[in-house]
Amino acid sequence: MTTSPVIRIENLEKHFGRLQVLKGISLDVGVGEVVVILGRSGSGKSTLLRCVNFLEEPTGGCVEVDGTRLEAGAPSRARRERIRAIRLKAGMVFQDFNLFPHLTVIENLVEAPCTVKGESRGEASKFAEELLAKVGLADKRDEYPIRLSGGQKQRVAIARALAMRPQIMLFDEPTSALDPELIGEVLTVMKNLAKEGMTMVVVTHEMGFAREVAHRMVFIHEGEVVEEGPPDKLISGARDARTRRFLEAVL
């Protein structure tokens, strides 16, 4: 798949004290591309994702999202505005849902469009109901998160991210906190998003999803991109021994 990049990551570095977690990662993601990021625990996958929308501040390098470019640097008002612009373009779904427990499902979806983007409650509610129908939860609009299963919570979390109308979706191990029987319902929603052409960067060990949906898989080891390529080629013909060992463990 060859399209113009909507995400550009250039020489990205991240230190936590003396520990360097990201070691000069460079990666482009094209419009409509689904990229699955693989790697062992602690390899820097989630940190990379969090640096894309500046939940973590990079120590060095540059991130560009849909034309908004931001280099690692000191805080400033202009910088905060650019971070805000990036976050509006890149929705993020976490492994632990992060729903507001005191709000109903529909209120969880409506809150950010109204407070951050200034949408009217009526407009935001109409779109939220469309999204809940899309993820198969129209009948749960007035429930509170405590009454939902893990899979339902994650589908609400996806709908909440989509409520901001992002150009890009970032998924940080979205099924790792779910019981096995609930994983499929979340992956189905993600597969449908991919079919609709949503640009997605997904940190996951769900190899069936990667094989079926990803245009490209990227293997990260100790903060560096070791190898990348289409799923079929990487799975059957990984060149690097570290990639092969990892794939043997998860397949």
VEXDRENKOL-114787 format. One record per residue (C-alpha): z, x, y; chain; residue in one letter. Coordinates in steps of 0.2 Angstrom, whole numbers, plus 5000, padded with zeros to 4 digits. Each point is the difference from the previous one (the first is absolute). Layout:
N
@Z = Z, X = X, Y = Y, ch = A, aa = A
...
//
This chain:
251
@Z = 5000, X = 5000, Y = 5000, ch = A, aa = M
@Z = 4995, X = 5008, Y = 5016, ch = A, aa = T
@Z = 5005, X = 4992, Y = 5017, ch = A, aa = T
@Z = 5007, X = 5006, Y = 5016, ch = A, aa = S
@Z = 5018, X = 5005, Y = 4999, ch = A, aa = P
@Z = 5013, X = 4987, Y = 5007, ch = A, aa = V
@Z = 5014, X = 5012, Y = 4996, ch = A, aa = I
@Z = 4999, X = 5019, Y = 5003, ch = A, aa = R
@Z = 5015, X = 5011, Y = 4995, ch = A, aa = I
@Z = 4998, X = 5018, Y = 5006, ch = A, aa = E
@Z = 5011, X = 5014, Y = 4994, ch = A, aa = N
@Z = 5015, X = 4989, Y = 4999, ch = A, aa = L
@Z = 5017, X = 5008, Y = 4998, ch = A, aa = E
@Z = 5017, X = 4993, Y = 4998, ch = A, aa = K
@Z = 5017, X = 5010, Y = 4999, ch = A, aa = H
@Z = 5017, X = 4993, Y = 4997, ch = A, aa = F
@Z = 5011, X = 5014, Y = 5006, ch = A, aa = G
@Z = 4994, X = 5015, Y = 4990, ch = A, aa = R
@Z = 4991, X = 4990, Y = 4987, ch = A, aa = L
@Z = 4982, X = 4998, Y = 5002, ch = A, aa = Q
@Z = 4994, X = 4984, Y = 4992, ch = A, aa = V
@Z = 4982, X = 4999, Y = 5006, ch = A, aa = L
@Z = 4990, X = 5017, Y = 5001, ch = A, aa = K
@Z = 4985, X = 4997, Y = 5011, ch = A, aa = G
@Z = 4992, X = 4985, Y = 4992, ch = A, aa = I
@Z = 4983, X = 4994, Y = 5006, ch = A, aa = S
@Z = 4993, X = 4984, Y = 4994, ch = A, aa = L
@Z = 4987, X = 4987, Y = 5006, ch = A, aa = D
@Z = 4999, X = 4982, Y = 4995, ch = A, aa = V
@Z = 4984, X = 4990, Y = 5003, ch = A, aa = G
@Z = 4999, X = 4982, Y = 5006, ch = A, aa = V
@Z = 5002, X = 4988, Y = 4985, ch = A, aa = G
@Z = 5006, X = 5014, Y = 4989, ch = A, aa = E
@Z = 5014, X = 4999, Y = 4988, ch = A, aa = V
@Z = 5009, X = 5016, Y = 4997, ch = A, aa = V
@Z = 5014, X = 5002, Y = 4987, ch = A, aa = V
@Z = 5012, X = 5015, Y = 5003, ch = A, aa = I
@Z = 5008, X = 5007, Y = 4984, ch = A, aa = L
@Z = 5013, X = 5013, Y = 4997, ch = A, aa = G
@Z = 5017, X = 5003, Y = 4993, ch = A, aa = R
@Z = 5016, X = 4994, Y = 5008, ch = A, aa = S
@Z = 5003, X = 5011, Y = 5015, ch = A, aa = G
@Z = 4983, X = 5006, Y = 5002, ch = A, aa = S
@Z = 4998, X = 4993, Y = 5018, ch = A, aa = G
@Z = 4990, X = 4984, Y = 4996, ch = A, aa = K
@Z = 5012, X = 4988, Y = 5009, ch = A, aa = S
@Z = 5003, X = 5012, Y = 5015, ch = A, aa = T
@Z = 4981, X = 5002, Y = 5002, ch = A, aa = L
@Z = 4998, X = 4981, Y = 5001, ch = A, aa = L
@Z = 5015, X = 4999, Y = 5012, ch = A, aa = R
@Z = 4992, X = 5013, Y = 5011, ch = A, aa = C
@Z = 4984, X = 4990, Y = 5002, ch = A, aa = V
@Z = 5009, X = 4986, Y = 5010, ch = A, aa = N
@Z = 5014, X = 5012, Y = 5007, ch = A, aa = F
@Z = 5015, X = 4993, Y = 4991, ch = A, aa = L
@Z = 5002, X = 5019, Y = 4997, ch = A, aa = E
@Z = 4995, X = 5011, Y = 5014, ch = A, aa = E
@Z = 4988, X = 5014, Y = 4994, ch = A, aa = P
@Z = 5006, X = 5018, Y = 5003, ch = A, aa = T
@Z = 4982, X = 5006, Y = 5002, ch = A, aa = G
@Z = 4982, X = 4994, Y = 4999, ch = A, aa = G
@Z = 4992, X = 4984, Y = 5006, ch = A, aa = C
@Z = 4997, X = 4982, Y = 4995, ch = A, aa = V
@Z = 4986, X = 4989, Y = 5006, ch = A, aa = E
@Z = 5000, X = 4981, Y = 4996, ch = A, aa = V
@Z = 4984, X = 4990, Y = 5005, ch = A, aa = D
@Z = 4997, X = 5011, Y = 5015, ch = A, aa = G
@Z = 5018, X = 5002, Y = 5006, ch = A, aa = T
@Z = 5004, X = 5019, Y = 4998, ch = A, aa = R
@Z = 5017, X = 5007, Y = 5000, ch = A, aa = L
@Z = 5006, X = 5018, Y = 4997, ch = A, aa = E
@Z = 5018, X = 5005, Y = 4996, ch = A, aa = A
@Z = 5010, X = 5003, Y = 5016, ch = A, aa = G
@Z = 5014, X = 4995, Y = 5011, ch = A, aa = A
@Z = 5005, X = 4982, Y = 5004, ch = A, aa = P
@Z = 4993, X = 4993, Y = 5015, ch = A, aa = S
@Z = 4995, X = 4982, Y = 5007, ch = A, aa = R
@Z = 4982, X = 5003, Y = 4997, ch = A, aa = A
@Z = 5004, X = 5006, Y = 4982, ch = A, aa = R
@Z = 5010, X = 4984, Y = 4997, ch = A, aa = R
@Z = 4985, X = 4990, Y = 5005, ch = A, aa = E
@Z = 4988, X = 5009, Y = 4989, ch = A, aa = R
@Z = 5012, X = 4998, Y = 4985, ch = A, aa = I
@Z = 5001, X = 4981, Y = 5004, ch = A, aa = R
@Z = 4981, X = 4999, Y = 5000, ch = A, aa = A
@Z = 4999, X = 5009, Y = 4983, ch = A, aa = I
@Z = 5014, X = 4988, Y = 4993, ch = A, aa = R
@Z = 4990, X = 4985, Y = 5005, ch = A, aa = L
@Z = 4985, X = 5006, Y = 4991, ch = A, aa = K
@Z = 5009, X = 5006, Y = 4984, ch = A, aa = A
@Z = 5011, X = 4987, Y = 4990, ch = A, aa = G
@Z = 5012, X = 5007, Y = 4988, ch = A, aa = M
@Z = 5008, X = 4993, Y = 4984, ch = A, aa = V
@Z = 5016, X = 5009, Y = 4993, ch = A, aa = F
@Z = 5006, X = 5001, Y = 4982, ch = A, aa = Q
@Z = 5017, X = 4990, Y = 5005, ch = A, aa = D
@Z = 4991, X = 4986, Y = 5010, ch = A, aa = F
@Z = 5011, X = 5001, Y = 5016, ch = A, aa = N
@Z = 4999, X = 4982, Y = 5003, ch = A, aa = L
@Z = 5012, X = 4992, Y = 5013, ch = A, aa = F
@Z = 5013, X = 4991, Y = 4990, ch = A, aa = P
@Z = 5006, X = 4988, Y = 5013, ch = A, aa = H
@Z = 4982, X = 4994, Y = 5003, ch = A, aa = L
@Z = 4990, X = 4988, Y = 4989, ch = A, aa = T
@Z = 4983, X = 5006, Y = 4993, ch = A, aa = V
@Z = 4990, X = 4992, Y = 5014, ch = A, aa = I
@Z = 5012, X = 5007, Y = 5013, ch = A, aa = E
@Z = 4998, X = 5018, Y = 4992, ch = A, aa = N
@Z = 4981, X = 4998, Y = 5003, ch = A, aa = L
@Z = 5001, X = 4993, Y = 5017, ch = A, aa = V
@Z = 5013, X = 5011, Y = 5008, ch = A, aa = E
@Z = 4989, X = 5016, Y = 5004, ch = A, aa = A
@Z = 4984, X = 4992, Y = 5006, ch = A, aa = P
@Z = 5011, X = 4990, Y = 5012, ch = A, aa = C
@Z = 5011, X = 5014, Y = 5006, ch = A, aa = T
@Z = 4989, X = 5015, Y = 4999, ch = A, aa = V
@Z = 4982, X = 4993, Y = 5004, ch = A, aa = K
@Z = 5006, X = 4985, Y = 5010, ch = A, aa = G
@Z = 4991, X = 4987, Y = 4990, ch = A, aa = E
@Z = 5005, X = 4982, Y = 5002, ch = A, aa = S
@Z = 5012, X = 4993, Y = 4986, ch = A, aa = R
@Z = 4987, X = 4987, Y = 4996, ch = A, aa = G
@Z = 4986, X = 5012, Y = 4998, ch = A, aa = E
@Z = 5011, X = 5012, Y = 4990, ch = A, aa = A
@Z = 5006, X = 4987, Y = 4988, ch = A, aa = S
@Z = 4982, X = 4993, Y = 4996, ch = A, aa = K
@Z = 4995, X = 5018, Y = 4995, ch = A, aa = F
@Z = 5016, X = 5003, Y = 4991, ch = A, aa = A
@Z = 4997, X = 4984, Y = 4989, ch = A, aa = E
@Z = 4982, X = 5006, Y = 4996, ch = A, aa = E
@Z = 5007, X = 5016, Y = 4994, ch = A, aa = L
@Z = 5014, X = 4992, Y = 4990, ch = A, aa = L
@Z = 4986, X = 4990, Y = 4991, ch = A, aa = A
@Z = 4990, X = 5016, Y = 4998, ch = A, aa = K
@Z = 5014, X = 5008, Y = 4990, ch = A, aa = V
@Z = 5005, X = 4985, Y = 4991, ch = A, aa = G
@Z = 5016, X = 4995, Y = 5008, ch = A, aa = L
@Z = 4996, X = 4985, Y = 5012, ch = A, aa = A
@Z = 5014, X = 4990, Y = 4991, ch = A, aa = D
@Z = 5013, X = 5014, Y = 5005, ch = A, aa = K
@Z = 4997, X = 4999, Y = 5019, ch = A, aa = R
@Z = 5018, X = 4993, Y = 5003, ch = A, aa = D
@Z = 5009, X = 5010, Y = 4987, ch = A, aa = E
@Z = 5012, X = 5015, Y = 5004, ch = A, aa = Y
@Z = 4996, X = 5017, Y = 4992, ch = A, aa = P
@Z = 5016, X = 4999, Y = 4989, ch = A, aa = I
@Z = 4992, X = 4986, Y = 4991, ch = A, aa = R
@Z = 4984, X = 5009, Y = 4995, ch = A, aa = L
@Z = 4996, X = 5011, Y = 4986, ch = A, aa = S
@Z = 4995, X = 5019, Y = 5003, ch = A, aa = G
@Z = 4982, X = 4996, Y = 4998, ch = A, aa = G
@Z = 5001, X = 4986, Y = 5012, ch = A, aa = Q
@Z = 5009, X = 5010, Y = 5013, ch = A, aa = K
@Z = 4987, X = 5014, Y = 4999, ch = A, aa = Q
@Z = 4986, X = 4987, Y = 5002, ch = A, aa = R
@Z = 5009, X = 4994, Y = 5015, ch = A, aa = V
@Z = 5001, X = 5018, Y = 5006, ch = A, aa = A
@Z = 4982, X = 5002, Y = 4998, ch = A, aa = I
@Z = 4996, X = 4983, Y = 5010, ch = A, aa = A
@Z = 5012, X = 5006, Y = 5014, ch = A, aa = R
@Z = 4991, X = 5016, Y = 5002, ch = A, aa = A
@Z = 4983, X = 4991, Y = 5000, ch = A, aa = L
@Z = 5007, X = 4988, Y = 5013, ch = A, aa = A
@Z = 4998, X = 5014, Y = 5013, ch = A, aa = M
@Z = 4981, X = 5000, Y = 4996, ch = A, aa = R
@Z = 5000, X = 5019, Y = 4996, ch = A, aa = P
@Z = 4984, X = 5010, Y = 4996, ch = A, aa = Q
@Z = 5009, X = 5010, Y = 4987, ch = A, aa = I
@Z = 5013, X = 4997, Y = 4987, ch = A, aa = M
@Z = 5012, X = 5013, Y = 4994, ch = A, aa = L
@Z = 5009, X = 4997, Y = 4984, ch = A, aa = F
@Z = 5015, X = 5011, Y = 4995, ch = A, aa = D
@Z = 5003, X = 4997, Y = 4981, ch = A, aa = E
@Z = 4999, X = 4981, Y = 5003, ch = A, aa = P
@Z = 5004, X = 4996, Y = 4981, ch = A, aa = T
@Z = 5013, X = 5013, Y = 4996, ch = A, aa = S
@Z = 5015, X = 4989, Y = 5003, ch = A, aa = A
@Z = 4993, X = 4985, Y = 4990, ch = A, aa = L
@Z = 5003, X = 4995, Y = 4982, ch = A, aa = D
@Z = 4984, X = 5003, Y = 4989, ch = A, aa = P
@Z = 4996, X = 4981, Y = 4999, ch = A, aa = E
@Z = 4999, X = 4999, Y = 5019, ch = A, aa = L
@Z = 4989, X = 5015, Y = 5004, ch = A, aa = I
@Z = 4984, X = 4991, Y = 4996, ch = A, aa = G
@Z = 5002, X = 4986, Y = 5013, ch = A, aa = E
@Z = 5002, X = 5013, Y = 5014, ch = A, aa = V
@Z = 4985, X = 5011, Y = 4993, ch = A, aa = L
@Z = 4989, X = 4984, Y = 5000, ch = A, aa = T
@Z = 5003, X = 4998, Y = 5019, ch = A, aa = V
@Z = 4996, X = 5018, Y = 5003, ch = A, aa = M
@Z = 4984, X = 4999, Y = 4989, ch = A, aa = K
@Z = 4995, X = 4985, Y = 5010, ch = A, aa = N
@Z = 5003, X = 5009, Y = 5017, ch = A, aa = L
@Z = 4989, X = 5014, Y = 4993, ch = A, aa = A
@Z = 4986, X = 4988, Y = 4996, ch = A, aa = K
@Z = 5000, X = 4993, Y = 5017, ch = A, aa = E
@Z = 4997, X = 5018, Y = 5007, ch = A, aa = G
@Z = 5018, X = 5004, Y = 5006, ch = A, aa = M
@Z = 5002, X = 5019, Y = 5003, ch = A, aa = T
@Z = 5015, X = 5005, Y = 4989, ch = A, aa = M
@Z = 5010, X = 5015, Y = 4996, ch = A, aa = V
@Z = 5011, X = 4998, Y = 4985, ch = A, aa = V
@Z = 5014, X = 5010, Y = 4993, ch = A, aa = V
@Z = 5002, X = 4994, Y = 4982, ch = A, aa = T
@Z = 5001, X = 5005, Y = 4982, ch = A, aa = H
@Z = 4991, X = 4985, Y = 4995, ch = A, aa = E
@Z = 4985, X = 5008, Y = 4992, ch = A, aa = M
@Z = 4992, X = 4984, Y = 4994, ch = A, aa = G
@Z = 4999, X = 4995, Y = 5019, ch = A, aa = F
@Z = 4994, X = 5017, Y = 5005, ch = A, aa = A
@Z = 4986, X = 4999, Y = 4987, ch = A, aa = R
@Z = 4994, X = 4983, Y = 5004, ch = A, aa = E
@Z = 5002, X = 5000, Y = 5019, ch = A, aa = V
@Z = 5001, X = 5017, Y = 5008, ch = A, aa = A
@Z = 4984, X = 5009, Y = 5006, ch = A, aa = H
@Z = 5010, X = 5016, Y = 5000, ch = A, aa = R
@Z = 5016, X = 5008, Y = 4993, ch = A, aa = M
@Z = 5009, X = 5014, Y = 5009, ch = A, aa = V
@Z = 5013, X = 5010, Y = 4990, ch = A, aa = F
@Z = 5013, X = 5009, Y = 5010, ch = A, aa = I
@Z = 5012, X = 5013, Y = 4994, ch = A, aa = H
@Z = 5014, X = 5008, Y = 5010, ch = A, aa = E
@Z = 4993, X = 4994, Y = 5016, ch = A, aa = G
@Z = 4982, X = 5005, Y = 4998, ch = A, aa = E
@Z = 4984, X = 4991, Y = 4994, ch = A, aa = V
@Z = 4996, X = 5008, Y = 4984, ch = A, aa = V
@Z = 4985, X = 4990, Y = 4994, ch = A, aa = E
@Z = 4991, X = 4984, Y = 5005, ch = A, aa = E
@Z = 4985, X = 4989, Y = 4994, ch = A, aa = G
@Z = 4994, X = 4984, Y = 4992, ch = A, aa = P
@Z = 5013, X = 4993, Y = 4987, ch = A, aa = P
@Z = 4988, X = 5002, Y = 4985, ch = A, aa = D
@Z = 4996, X = 5018, Y = 5005, ch = A, aa = K
@Z = 5018, X = 5005, Y = 5004, ch = A, aa = L
@Z = 5007, X = 4992, Y = 4984, ch = A, aa = I
@Z = 4987, X = 5006, Y = 4988, ch = A, aa = S
@Z = 4997, X = 5017, Y = 5008, ch = A, aa = G
@Z = 5014, X = 5006, Y = 5011, ch = A, aa = A
@Z = 4997, X = 5019, Y = 5004, ch = A, aa = R
@Z = 5018, X = 5005, Y = 5005, ch = A, aa = D
@Z = 5013, X = 5002, Y = 4986, ch = A, aa = A
@Z = 5013, X = 4992, Y = 5011, ch = A, aa = R
@Z = 4989, X = 4984, Y = 5002, ch = A, aa = T
@Z = 4997, X = 5000, Y = 4981, ch = A, aa = R
@Z = 5018, X = 5001, Y = 4996, ch = A, aa = R
@Z = 5004, X = 4986, Y = 5011, ch = A, aa = F
@Z = 4987, X = 4988, Y = 4994, ch = A, aa = L
@Z = 5005, X = 5004, Y = 4982, ch = A, aa = E
@Z = 5017, X = 4994, Y = 5004, ch = A, aa = A
@Z = 4996, X = 4984, Y = 5009, ch = A, aa = V
@Z = 4985, X = 4994, Y = 4989, ch = A, aa = L
//
